[in-house]
Amino acid sequence: FRSFGELAADIVLERLHRQRVVGTENMPIGGGRDFPTAPAKWCAERAATHGLSLDRMGSLFERYGTAADAFAAYMAAGHDELLPGSDYSAREIRYLIANEYVEQLE
């Protein structure tokens, strides 16, 4: 998404005969925002807060970076279980659908 945004901005700037004055390549976004210097500690703290296992929190962190905290909070707020044959849970999928602009599930 970042690459597409940069490309689109470059096209518009070129048409306006303007030059880019700032780039986003070094700006943390999404799950990279507020990335911890000690990920294991971050995961342990969040696992304890949300009542998840350290392994589960680690999996969420690997997938979503610091956004894993919001996933974990949602997952902990109701009954949750792993989907058969998957390492995704039902509430994790619900959170993705509600918050990540899912258009179709395949």
Secondary structure, DSSP 8 states (H G I E B T S, - for coil): -HHHHHHHHHHHHHHTT-------TTS--GGGTT--S-HHHHHHHHHHHHT--HHHHHHHHHHHGGGHHHHHHHHHTS---B-TTSS-BHHHHHHHHHHTT-----
